[in-house]
Amino acid sequence: MTVSVLLPLYNSEKYIVEAIDSVLRQTFQDFELLVIDDGSTDRSAKIVSDFADKRIKLYRRDHFGLIDSLNFGLSEAKGELIARFDSDDICLHDRFMRQVDFLNDHPEVGVLSGGAYLIDSKGRQSRKAAKMPQLHDDIVFALENFFDPIIHPAVMVRKDILISNGGYRKEFPVAEDYELWLRLMRKGVRYECLPDPIIKLRRHDGSISTTKFKSCMHSCLRAIIEHLFWKRKGIDLAGLPLESRESVMEQALELLDTTCLVELLCWRHDLADKVKSVDIKAIFGFGQCIINQNKREILFRKRGKVVSVTCDIVDEIDILSAVQNRSC
């Protein structure tokens, strides 16, 4: 199977050479590298264009944002598999080979991720690798408990799954991946995670997880609300007209803003003082959590409280009334 690597970038001149080099050195060579420059104002595009490799396709566009870049990349991709990658991270040399081999051997799996070594702005690696739940049931359990166990830039997905399910949604900035995993789960897509690291994940002052935390939390709440409406009421909010969907979401978020969001913000900052592991603080952008490998056990239990509160609010909202009130 062929692979299309989606690498969006914006003002990434500091790390882009190392990122692209790590892709070109892969042991699996049947890929195209789609670099989508989202209106960079630095030398990023010039640096990419200097690479003499026909597999690299550079697209220079106006600054529309990450989600638009990803969907554009999907529309241009020719491969059967989509490998996500970020412009400041590093692929281990056998990443693609391991993922392609696994997906060839397991046709029932639609989304495959892996672990990561964590590095800082200077490339210094932490002592321990970040490992995630490996099995589908454990990944689903984590997703439904307000935690994303899938490292987005380490993901390889079957393209037909992404295309047939509408790609990434602009309504979920900074949490477009978390919403996508929940939505694909509802469609019956199966997940797996390789047990060992396949990328080096860079964490620095410019990382989205450290600069847009509140927006990320807000988008994640929207995503879990949609999911709970489907799970508890059998209603697919994503299938409703935008105006009706927003009416329901406004009611839910009005109740949640003074409870869950504030609580989670305080919880995250409190943990920042108590949890000393740089690995944990870096890898979990919207609230730290540890999940025992292949076990349904969340060690920080407060997230369970958030989900239960959200469930109660979803149960209280009369969706038909909400939609009718919006249309009046």
C-alpha positions as CSV (number, residue, x, y, z in Angstrom):
1,M,0.0,0.0,0.0
2,T,1.1,3.5,-0.7
3,V,1.3,6.3,1.9
4,S,0.5,10.0,1.7
5,V,2.2,11.9,4.5
6,L,0.3,15.0,5.5
7,L,2.7,17.6,7.0
8,P,1.1,21.0,7.6
9,L,3.4,23.8,8.6
10,Y,3.3,27.4,9.7
11,N,6.5,29.4,10.4
12,S,8.4,26.2,11.1
13,E,11.9,27.1,9.7
14,K,13.6,26.1,13.0
15,Y,12.7,22.4,12.8
16,I,11.4,21.6,9.3
17,V,14.7,20.3,7.9
18,E,15.0,17.7,10.7
19,A,11.4,16.7,10.3
20,I,11.6,16.2,6.5
21,D,14.9,14.4,6.7
22,S,13.4,11.9,9.1
23,V,10.6,11.2,6.6
24,L,13.0,10.8,3.6
25,R,15.2,8.3,5.6
26,Q,12.3,5.9,6.2
27,T,13.0,2.2,5.5
28,F,9.6,2.2,3.7
29,Q,10.0,4.4,0.6
30,D,6.7,4.1,-1.3
31,F,5.2,7.4,-0.1
32,E,4.5,11.0,-1.1
33,L,5.1,13.9,1.3
34,L,2.5,16.6,1.1
35,V,3.8,19.8,2.7
36,I,1.0,22.3,3.2
37,D,2.4,25.7,4.0
38,D,-0.4,27.6,5.8
39,G,0.8,31.2,4.8
40,S,4.1,31.1,6.6
41,T,5.9,34.5,6.9
42,D,9.4,33.0,7.6
43,R,11.7,30.9,5.4
44,S,9.8,27.6,5.8
45,A,8.5,27.3,2.2
46,K,12.0,28.2,0.7
47,I,13.6,25.6,2.9
48,V,11.2,22.9,1.7
49,S,11.5,23.9,-1.9
50,D,15.3,23.4,-1.7
51,F,14.9,19.6,-1.1
52,A,15.6,17.7,-4.3
53,D,13.2,14.9,-3.9
54,K,10.3,14.3,-6.3
55,R,8.2,12.7,-3.6
56,I,7.9,16.1,-1.8
57,K,4.9,18.2,-3.0
58,L,4.8,21.7,-1.6
59,Y,1.5,23.6,-1.5
60,R,1.7,27.3,-0.6
61,R,-1.6,28.7,0.6
62,D,-3.1,31.7,2.5
63,H,-3.3,31.3,6.3
64,F,-6.5,29.4,6.8
65,G,-5.5,27.4,9.8
66,L,-4.5,23.8,10.6
67,I,-7.9,22.1,9.9
68,D,-8.2,23.7,6.5
69,S,-4.7,22.6,5.7
70,L,-5.4,19.0,6.7
71,N,-8.6,18.7,4.7
72,F,-6.8,20.2,1.7
73,G,-4.0,17.7,2.1
74,L,-6.6,14.9,2.2
75,S,-8.1,16.1,-1.1
76,E,-4.7,16.0,-2.8
77,A,-3.5,12.7,-1.3
78,K,-3.0,9.8,-3.7
79,G,-2.0,7.1,-1.2
80,E,-4.2,4.5,0.3
81,L,-2.9,5.3,3.8
82,I,-2.6,8.7,5.4
83,A,0.3,9.3,7.8
84,R,0.0,12.4,9.9
85,F,3.1,14.2,11.0
86,D,4.0,17.6,12.4
87,S,6.7,20.0,11.3
88,D,8.6,20.0,14.6
89,D,8.6,16.3,15.3
90,I,10.9,13.5,14.1
91,C,9.9,10.1,12.6
92,L,11.9,7.0,13.8
93,H,13.5,5.4,10.7
94,D,11.1,2.4,10.6
95,R,7.9,4.1,11.5
96,F,6.2,3.7,8.2
97,M,7.3,0.1,7.7
98,R,6.0,-0.9,11.0
99,Q,2.6,0.8,10.5
100,V,2.1,-0.4,6.9
101,D,3.0,-4.0,7.9
102,F,0.6,-3.9,10.8
103,L,-2.3,-2.5,8.7
104,N,-1.6,-5.1,5.9
105,D,-1.8,-7.9,8.5
106,H,-4.9,-6.4,10.3
107,P,-7.4,-5.2,7.7
108,E,-10.0,-4.7,10.5
109,V,-8.0,-1.8,12.0
110,G,-8.7,1.6,10.5
111,V,-6.6,3.9,12.8
112,L,-3.1,2.9,14.0
113,S,-1.0,5.0,16.3
114,G,2.1,4.4,18.4
115,G,4.1,5.7,21.3
116,A,6.6,8.5,21.4
117,Y,9.9,9.7,22.8
118,L,9.5,13.2,24.2
119,I,12.1,15.8,23.2
120,D,12.5,19.5,24.1
121,S,13.2,22.5,21.9
122,K,16.9,21.5,21.6
123,G,16.1,17.8,20.8
124,R,17.0,16.5,24.3
125,Q,15.2,13.3,24.9
126,S,13.4,12.4,28.2
127,R,14.3,9.2,30.0
128,K,11.1,7.4,29.5
129,A,8.9,7.0,26.4
130,A,5.3,8.0,26.4
131,K,3.2,4.8,25.9
132,M,-0.5,4.7,25.2
133,P,-3.2,2.0,25.5
134,Q,-2.7,-0.5,22.8
135,L,-6.0,-2.3,22.4
136,H,-9.2,-1.0,20.8
137,D,-11.4,-1.4,23.9
138,D,-8.9,0.5,26.1
139,I,-8.5,3.3,23.6
140,V,-12.3,3.6,23.3
141,F,-12.6,3.7,27.1
142,A,-10.1,6.5,27.3
143,L,-11.7,8.5,24.6
144,E,-15.1,8.3,26.3
145,N,-13.5,9.4,29.5
146,F,-12.4,12.8,28.2
147,F,-8.8,11.7,27.4
148,D,-7.2,11.4,24.0
149,P,-4.8,8.4,24.0
150,I,-4.0,8.8,20.3
151,I,-0.9,10.8,19.4
152,H,-2.0,12.6,16.3
153,P,1.4,13.1,14.5
154,A,2.0,9.4,15.1
155,V,-1.2,8.2,13.4
156,M,-1.6,6.2,10.2
157,V,-5.3,6.0,8.9
158,R,-6.9,4.4,5.9
159,K,-7.7,7.3,3.5
160,D,-11.2,5.9,2.5
161,I,-12.2,6.1,6.2
162,L,-11.3,9.8,6.5
163,I,-12.8,10.7,3.2
164,S,-16.1,8.9,3.7
165,N,-16.5,10.4,7.1
166,G,-15.9,14.0,6.1
167,G,-12.4,14.6,7.3
168,Y,-11.7,17.1,10.0
169,R,-14.4,19.6,11.2
170,K,-13.7,23.3,11.6
171,E,-16.0,23.5,14.6
172,F,-13.4,21.9,16.8
173,P,-10.2,24.0,16.7
174,V,-7.2,22.6,18.6
175,A,-9.2,19.4,19.3
176,E,-9.9,18.4,15.7
177,D,-8.3,15.0,16.3
178,Y,-10.2,14.2,19.5
179,E,-13.5,14.9,17.8
180,L,-12.5,12.8,14.8
181,W,-11.6,9.8,16.9
182,L,-14.9,10.0,18.7
183,R,-16.8,10.3,15.4
184,L,-15.0,7.4,13.7
185,M,-15.6,5.3,16.8
186,R,-19.4,5.9,16.4
187,K,-19.0,4.6,12.8
188,G,-17.5,1.4,14.0
189,V,-13.8,2.1,13.1
190,R,-11.3,0.0,15.1
191,Y,-8.2,1.4,16.7
192,E,-4.9,-0.1,17.7
193,C,-1.6,1.4,19.0
194,L,1.9,0.0,18.5
195,P,3.5,-0.8,21.8
196,D,6.8,1.0,21.1
197,P,7.7,4.6,20.1
198,I,7.6,5.5,16.4
199,I,8.2,9.2,16.6
200,K,10.0,11.8,18.7
201,L,7.4,14.3,19.9
202,R,8.7,17.8,20.5
203,R,7.3,20.0,23.3
204,H,8.3,23.6,23.4
205,D,6.9,27.0,24.2
206,G,5.1,27.3,20.8
207,S,3.3,24.0,21.0
208,I,-0.4,24.2,20.5
209,S,-1.0,22.2,23.7
210,T,0.8,24.8,25.8
211,T,-0.5,28.0,24.1
212,K,-4.2,27.2,23.4
213,F,-5.3,25.1,26.4
214,K,-8.6,26.8,27.1
215,S,-9.7,26.7,23.5
216,C,-8.7,23.0,23.4
217,M,-10.7,22.3,26.5
218,H,-13.8,24.0,25.1
219,S,-13.6,22.0,21.8
220,C,-13.1,18.8,23.7
221,L,-16.2,19.4,25.7
222,R,-18.2,20.1,22.5
223,A,-16.9,16.8,21.1
224,I,-17.8,14.7,24.2
225,I,-21.2,16.3,24.4
226,E,-21.9,15.3,20.8
227,H,-20.7,11.8,21.6
228,L,-22.9,11.5,24.7
229,F,-26.0,12.6,22.8
230,W,-25.4,9.7,20.4
231,K,-24.6,7.2,23.1
232,R,-27.3,8.1,25.6
233,K,-30.1,9.3,23.3
234,G,-29.2,7.9,19.9
235,I,-29.1,11.3,18.4
236,D,-26.3,12.3,15.9
237,L,-25.8,16.0,16.5
238,A,-23.2,16.1,13.7
239,G,-26.0,15.2,11.3
240,L,-28.3,18.1,12.3
241,P,-28.2,21.4,10.5
242,L,-25.6,23.7,11.9
243,E,-28.1,26.2,13.4
244,S,-30.0,23.4,15.2
245,R,-26.7,21.8,16.4
246,E,-25.5,25.1,17.8
247,S,-28.7,25.7,19.7
248,V,-28.3,22.4,21.5
249,M,-24.6,23.0,22.1
250,E,-25.2,26.5,23.5
251,Q,-27.6,25.1,26.2
252,A,-25.1,22.4,27.2
253,L,-22.1,24.7,27.3
254,E,-24.0,27.3,29.3
255,L,-24.4,24.7,32.0
256,L,-20.9,23.3,31.7
257,D,-19.0,26.6,31.5
258,T,-19.4,27.2,35.3
259,T,-18.8,23.7,36.3
260,C,-16.6,21.4,34.2
261,L,-14.5,23.9,32.3
262,V,-13.5,25.9,35.3
263,E,-13.0,22.7,37.3
264,L,-10.8,21.2,34.6
265,L,-8.7,24.3,34.3
266,C,-8.1,24.4,38.0
267,W,-7.4,20.7,38.0
268,R,-4.8,21.0,35.3
269,H,-3.0,23.8,37.1
270,D,-3.1,22.0,40.4
271,L,-1.6,18.9,38.8
272,A,1.1,21.1,37.3
273,D,2.4,21.7,40.8
274,K,2.0,18.1,42.1
275,V,3.0,16.0,39.1
276,K,6.8,16.2,38.6
277,S,7.1,13.9,35.6
278,V,7.9,16.1,32.6
279,D,6.8,13.2,30.4
280,I,3.2,13.3,31.8
281,K,2.9,17.1,31.8
282,A,4.1,17.3,28.2
283,I,2.2,14.5,26.5
284,F,-1.3,15.2,27.9
285,G,-2.2,18.7,26.6
286,F,-5.6,19.1,28.2
287,G,-5.3,17.4,31.6
288,Q,-2.8,14.9,32.8
289,C,-3.9,11.3,33.1
290,I,-2.2,7.9,33.3
291,I,-3.9,4.8,32.0
292,N,-2.3,1.4,32.9
293,Q,-1.3,-0.4,29.7
294,N,-4.2,-2.5,28.4
295,K,-6.2,-1.9,31.6
296,R,-9.4,0.2,32.1
297,E,-8.1,2.1,35.1
298,I,-7.8,5.8,35.2
299,L,-5.6,6.9,38.1
300,F,-6.7,10.5,38.3
301,R,-10.4,9.9,38.9
302,K,-11.6,13.5,38.6
303,R,-12.1,13.1,34.9
304,G,-14.8,10.5,35.6
305,K,-16.7,13.2,37.6
306,V,-16.6,15.5,34.6
307,V,-18.0,12.9,32.3
308,S,-20.8,12.0,34.8
309,V,-21.7,15.7,35.1
310,T,-21.8,16.0,31.4
311,C,-24.0,12.9,31.1
312,D,-26.5,14.5,33.5
313,I,-26.6,17.7,31.5
314,V,-27.1,15.7,28.2
315,D,-30.0,13.8,29.8
316,E,-31.7,17.0,30.9
317,I,-31.7,18.8,27.5
318,D,-34.8,18.3,25.4
319,I,-33.3,18.4,22.0
320,L,-36.6,18.8,20.1
321,S,-37.4,21.8,22.3
322,A,-34.0,23.2,21.8
323,V,-34.2,22.9,18.0
324,Q,-37.8,24.4,17.9
325,N,-36.8,27.3,20.1
326,R,-34.0,28.1,17.8
327,S,-36.2,28.1,14.8
328,C,-38.9,30.4,16.4
